[in-house]
């Protein structure tokens, strides 16, 4: 429905409504009531509220960096070093920035998008290409650099399943997480080779021919008012005014993770860390702009609300995406698919089937963490009873989860990537899907080959 109508809001809302109608025995009245209950339950979750507030505050951070002249100053600084004249160098720079921010996928997407978007616009590279680079390096890098909440979550699931050395078991799976490795390799090969495939080729051709950065009729997850916030003519263009709030966020997120985890970084609250990081960035950036006499208190207030208002479309999509998660868990979609695949299979084929099953579950549910919670309890006893290679089998399960988080249209990471790049969400999904499928095919071939070698 989303692809046919290009109306993502109606498509996601229909998923929630139809799901609860099925749960309530196909009674449409009860379906409507329970759908509203599901949305309310999402809004009553403390972690969800923190994440939604963070997404709204990020809009204010973006507007602050624009009205202060920081974005223009940063673009001019980058132009002076030739970044915008060399598209390959700029895209590799974006991959590097993304790779260094591995604490949390949302955080990495939004910070990297804030840095790269004005440079991509000036260099005449499509927004679809930016959203692909952001998304393809978000979840894959988080699972491959496990000193973050992702690693702590997976280790916790392994410990619950009785793995004697969960950290070592997780580390052993990293070289076999072929999808995460292939996704990042595909990005690098695409940039270095300069070749685009499928809908991405059309998007890049449109921009290179002097056309708009977005497809005509596109509906980006960022209102036009936010993407076109301008500073006053006499405002000095200082790169620091853009970098200041981003650097404050980079410092505050790990600090809050340590505080909320009572000294244990991996046990901290990611949602609270993001919220307080954005709040601190706004406070100190606003104070700096006032001291520089760039804006008045009233102008700063107006800029704040304009930024928050600019991300209302993303706010709504995220609420619907969270509601889909509640609906899918109640339907038991993931468990059903997993049980359906547990028929008698040749031992050597099991890792490949696990990877494919993880892909299907993650794509249809839009959550890698939810897929991990379904797949790890399934693969743990299979490893013990069937003598499967632990690293390969876990790598297949985790890689399948990453596939869905990378390219599912209902994944929150995919949605945030669209917002960070300021592109139409469905355009982002369409243009990156061929790359994701290519990386998935490579991962499947490697998983099958190593399953035969290690059998």
C-alpha positions in Angstrom: 0.0 0.0 0.0 2.9 2.4 0.9 4.6 1.7 -2.4 1.5 1.9 -4.6 0.0 5.1 -3.0 3.2 6.7 -1.7 1.3 7.6 1.4 3.4 6.2 4.3 1.1 7.6 7.1 -2.0 5.8 5.7 -0.1 2.6 5.1 1.4 2.4 8.6 -1.9 3.3 10.2 -3.7 0.6 8.1 -1.2 -2.0 9.4 -2.1 -1.2 13.0 -5.8 -1.1 12.3 -5.8 -4.4 10.3 -3.6 -6.1 12.8 -5.9 -5.4 15.8 -9.0 -6.2 13.7 -7.5 -9.7 13.1 -6.7 -10.1 16.8 -10.2 -9.1 17.7 -11.8 -11.8 15.5 -12.2 -9.5 12.5 -14.5 -7.1 14.4 -13.7 -3.7 12.9 -15.2 -1.7 15.8 -13.0 -3.5 18.4 -10.1 -3.2 15.9 -10.4 0.6 16.0 -10.6 0.7 19.7 -7.7 -1.6 20.3 -5.6 0.3 17.6 -6.1 3.5 19.7 -5.2 1.6 22.8 -1.9 0.4 21.1 -1.0 4.0 20.2 -1.7 5.2 23.7 0.4 2.4 25.1 3.3 3.5 22.9 2.9 7.0 24.2 2.8 5.8 27.8 6.2 4.1 27.6 8.9 6.2 29.2 11.6 5.1 26.8 9.4 5.8 23.8 8.5 9.3 25.2 12.2 10.1 25.6 12.9 8.9 22.0 10.0 10.9 20.6 11.0 14.0 22.5 14.6 13.5 21.3 13.3 13.4 17.7 11.5 16.7 18.2 14.4 18.4 19.9 16.7 17.3 17.0 14.5 19.5 14.8 15.3 22.5 17.1 19.1 21.6 17.0 18.9 21.7 13.2 17.2 25.0 13.1 19.6 26.4 15.7 22.6 25.5 13.5 21.0 27.1 10.5 19.9 30.4 12.1 23.3 30.9 13.7 25.1 30.8 10.4 26.9 27.7 11.5 25.7 25.5 8.6 26.8 28.1 6.0 30.1 28.5 7.8 30.8 24.8 7.9 29.9 24.4 4.2 32.3 27.3 3.3 35.0 25.6 5.4 34.5 22.3 3.7 34.5 24.0 0.2 37.8 25.6 1.1 39.2 22.1 1.5 37.8 20.7 -1.7 35.2 18.3 -0.2 32.3 19.6 -2.3 34.4 19.5 -5.5 35.2 15.8 -5.0 32.0 13.8 -4.6 33.9 10.5 -3.8 36.0 12.2 -1.1 32.8 13.7 0.4 31.0 10.4 0.5 34.0 8.6 2.0 34.2 11.5 4.6 30.5 10.8 5.5 31.2 7.1 5.9 34.1 8.0 8.2 32.0 10.3 10.3 29.3 7.7 10.6 31.8 5.0 11.6 33.1 7.1 14.5 29.7 7.6 16.0 28.8 4.0 17.0 27.2 4.5 20.5 23.6 4.4 19.1 22.1 4.1 15.7 19.7 7.1 15.9 22.4 9.3 17.3 24.9 8.4 14.5 22.3 8.9 11.8 21.2 12.3 13.0 24.7 13.7 13.7 26.2 12.4 10.5 23.1 13.7 8.5 23.5 17.1 10.1 27.1 17.3 9.0 26.7 15.8 5.6 23.4 17.1 4.2 24.5 20.7 3.5 27.7 19.4 1.9 25.8 16.9 -0.3 23.4 19.6 -1.4 26.2 21.9 -2.4 28.1 19.1 -4.2 24.8 18.2 -6.1 24.5 14.7 -4.8 21.0 13.4 -4.4 19.3 13.1 -1.0 18.6 9.5 -1.8 22.3 8.7 -2.0 22.9 10.4 1.4 20.1 8.5 3.1 21.5 5.2 1.7 25.0 5.9 3.0 23.6 6.9 6.4 21.3 3.8 6.7 23.8 1.3 5.3 26.4 2.3 7.9 24.1 2.7 10.9 22.9 -0.7 12.2 25.8 -2.7 10.6 28.5 -0.6 12.4 26.6 -0.8 15.7 26.6 -4.6 15.7 30.2 -4.8 14.5 31.6 -2.4 17.2 29.9 -4.0 20.2 30.9 -1.5 22.9 27.5 0.0 22.9 23.8 -0.8 23.8 23.6 -3.2 20.9 26.4 -5.3 22.2 25.0 -5.2 25.8 21.6 -6.3 24.5 22.9 -9.3 22.5 25.2 -10.4 25.3 22.3 -10.3 27.7 20.2 -12.5 25.4 23.0 -15.0 25.2 23.5 -15.1 28.9 19.8 -15.8 29.4 20.1 -18.7 27.0 22.8 -20.3 29.1 25.9 -19.4 27.1 28.8 -19.8 29.6 30.9 -17.0 28.0 28.3 -14.7 26.3 30.8 -12.0 25.5 33.2 -14.4 23.9 30.3 -16.1 22.0 29.2 -12.7 20.7 32.7 -11.8 19.6 33.1 -15.1 17.8 30.0 -14.3 15.7 31.3 -10.9 14.4 33.5 -12.3 11.6 30.5 -14.4 10.4 28.1 -11.5 10.4 28.3 -11.5 6.7 25.4 -9.2 6.1 26.7 -6.3 8.2 30.2 -6.7 6.6 28.7 -6.9 3.1 26.4 -3.8 3.6 29.4 -1.7 4.6 31.5 -3.1 1.7 28.7 -2.4 -0.7 28.6 1.2 0.3 32.4 1.6 -0.2 32.4 -0.2 -3.5 29.5 2.0 -4.7 31.3 5.2 -3.8 34.7 4.1 -5.1 33.3 2.6 -8.3 31.0 5.5 -9.0 28.3 3.2 -10.3 24.7 3.4 -9.2 22.0 0.7 -9.8 18.2 0.7 -10.0 16.2 3.7 -8.9 19.4 5.3 -7.4 20.8 5.7 -10.9 17.7 7.7 -11.9 18.0 9.8 -8.7 21.6 10.7 -9.3 20.9 11.4 -13.0 18.2 13.8 -12.0 20.5 15.8 -9.8 23.5 15.7 -12.2 21.2 17.1 -15.0 20.5 20.1 -12.9 17.2 18.9 -11.5 16.0 19.2 -7.9 17.6 17.4 -5.0 14.3 15.7 -4.3 12.0 14.0 -6.8 9.1 16.1 -7.9 6.2 15.4 -5.6 8.4 14.0 -2.8 7.3 14.3 0.8 10.4 14.4 3.0 10.2 13.7 6.7 11.1 17.3 7.3 8.9 20.2 6.5 10.1 22.8 4.0 10.1 25.5 6.7 12.8 23.6 8.7 14.9 22.8 5.6 14.9 26.4 4.6 15.6 28.2 7.9 17.9 31.2 7.1 20.2 33.4 9.2 20.0 37.2 9.1 22.2 38.8 6.4 24.7 40.3 9.0 25.2 37.0 10.8 28.8 35.8 10.8 29.3 32.4 9.3 31.3 30.5 11.9 31.6 26.7 11.5 31.8 26.4 15.3 28.2 27.4 15.6 27.2 24.2 13.8 29.8 22.0 15.5 29.2 23.2 19.0 25.8 21.5 19.6 27.0 18.4 17.9 30.1 18.2 20.0 28.1 18.7 23.2 25.8 15.9 22.2 28.8 13.7 21.5 30.1 14.4 25.0 26.8 14.2 26.9 25.4 10.9 25.4 28.2 8.6 26.9 28.2 10.7 30.1 24.5 10.1 30.6 24.9 6.4 29.7 27.5 6.1 32.6 25.3 8.0 35.0 22.1 6.1 34.3 24.0 2.8 34.3 25.4 3.7 37.7 29.0 3.5 36.4 28.2 0.7 33.9 28.3 2.2 30.4 26.6 -0.8 28.8 23.7 -0.7 31.4 22.8 2.9 30.8 19.5 4.2 29.3 20.0 5.0 25.6 16.8 6.9 25.4 17.6 9.2 28.3 21.1 9.7 27.0 19.8 10.9 23.6 17.2 13.2 25.3 19.7 14.8 27.6 22.3 15.1 24.9 19.9 17.0 22.7 18.7 19.2 25.6 22.2 20.1 26.7 23.1 20.9 23.1 20.2 23.3 22.7 20.9 25.0 26.1 24.6 25.6 25.5 24.3 26.4 21.8 21.5 28.9 22.6 23.6 30.5 25.3 26.5 30.8 22.9 24.4 32.4 20.2 23.0 34.9 22.7 26.5 35.8 23.9 27.5 36.4 20.3 24.5 38.6 19.8 23.5 36.6 16.8 19.8 36.2 17.9 17.6 37.7 20.6 15.7 35.6 23.1 12.5 35.9 21.1 14.2 34.9 17.9 15.8 31.9 19.7 12.4 30.9 21.0 10.8 31.2 17.6 13.6 29.2 16.0 13.1 26.4 18.7 9.4 26.0 17.9 10.0 26.2 14.2 12.5 23.4 14.5 10.2 21.2 16.6 7.3 21.9 14.2 9.5 20.9 11.3 9.8 17.3 12.5 6.1 16.6 13.2 5.9 14.3 10.1 8.7 12.2 11.5 7.1 12.2 15.0 3.9 10.8 13.6 5.7 8.1 11.6 7.7 7.0 14.6 4.5 6.7 16.8 3.0 4.5 14.1 6.2 2.5 13.7 6.3 1.9 17.5 2.6 0.9 17.4 3.3 -1.6 14.6 5.9 -3.2 17.0 3.2 -3.7 19.6 0.8 -5.0 17.1 3.2 -7.5 15.5 4.2 -8.9 18.9 0.6 -9.5 19.8 0.0 -11.2 16.4 3.0 -13.4 17.0 4.3 -12.9 13.5 7.9 -13.6 14.3 7.2 -16.7 16.4 4.9 -18.1 13.8 7.6 -17.7 11.1 10.3 -19.2 13.2 8.2 -22.3 14.1 7.2 -22.7 10.5 10.8 -23.0 9.6 11.8 -25.6 12.2 10.8 -28.5 10.0 13.4 -31.2 9.3 16.3 -29.6 7.4 19.8 -30.9 6.4 22.2 -29.7 9.1 24.5 -27.9 6.6 21.5 -25.8 5.4 20.4 -24.6 8.8 22.7 -21.5 9.1 21.4 -20.3 5.7 17.8 -20.9 6.7 18.4 -19.1 9.9 19.8 -16.1 8.0 16.8 -16.0 5.6 14.3 -16.4 8.4 16.0 -13.6 10.3 15.7 -11.4 7.2 12.0 -12.2 6.7 11.2 -11.6 10.4 13.2 -8.4 10.6 11.8 -7.0 7.3 8.2 -7.8 8.2 8.4 -6.5 11.8 10.9 -3.6 11.3 13.0 -4.4 14.3 16.4 -6.0 14.6 16.3 -6.2 18.4 12.9 -7.9 18.3 14.3 -10.3 15.7 17.3 -11.0 18.0 15.0 -11.8 20.8 13.1 -14.2 18.7 16.0 -15.9 16.9 18.6 -16.3 19.7 16.3 -18.5 21.9 15.7 -20.7 18.7 19.3 -21.0 17.6 20.8 -21.6 21.1 19.4 -25.1 21.6 20.0 -25.9 17.9 23.7 -25.1 18.4 23.9 -27.5 21.3 21.8 -30.3 20.0 22.9 -30.3 16.4 26.5 -29.4 16.9 26.3 -26.3 14.7 29.2 -23.9 14.6 28.3 -21.3 17.3 29.9 -18.2 15.6 28.5 -18.9 12.2 25.0 -19.7 13.4 24.8 -16.6 15.7 26.3 -14.5 12.9 23.6 -15.7 10.6 20.8 -14.9 13.1 22.2 -11.4 13.9 22.9 -10.6 10.2 19.3 -11.4 9.3 18.1 -9.0 12.0 20.4 -6.3 10.6 19.0 -6.8 7.1 15.5 -5.8 8.2 16.7 -2.9 10.3 18.6 -1.6 7.3 15.9 -1.7 4.6 12.5 -2.4 6.1 10.1 0.5 5.5 8.7 0.2 9.0 12.1 0.1 10.7 12.7 3.1 13.0 16.3 3.3 11.8 15.2 3.5 8.2 12.7 6.2 9.1 15.4 8.2 11.0 17.8 7.9 8.0 15.1 9.4 5.8 14.7 12.3 8.2 18.4 12.8 8.7 18.9 13.1 4.9 15.7 15.2 4.4 14.3 12.8 1.8 11.0 11.1 1.0 10.9 7.9 3.1 9.6 5.7 0.3 12.1 7.1 -2.1 14.8 6.1 0.4 13.4 2.6 0.7 13.1 2.1 -3.1 16.6 3.4 -4.0 18.5 1.5 -1.3 16.7 -1.8 -1.6 18.7 -3.1 -4.6 21.9 -2.5 -2.6 20.5 -4.2 0.5 19.4 -7.2 -1.6 22.8 -7.4 -3.2 24.5 -7.4 0.1 22.0 -10.0 1.4 22.8 -12.3 -1.6 26.5 -12.1 -0.9 25.8 -12.8 2.8 23.7 -15.8 1.9 26.3 -17.2 -0.4 29.1 -16.8 2.2 26.9 -18.3 5.0 26.2 -21.3 2.8 29.8 -21.8 1.8 31.1 -21.6 5.3 28.3 -23.9 6.5 29.6 -26.5 4.1 33.2 -25.9 5.0 32.6 -26.2 8.7 30.0 -29.0 8.6 
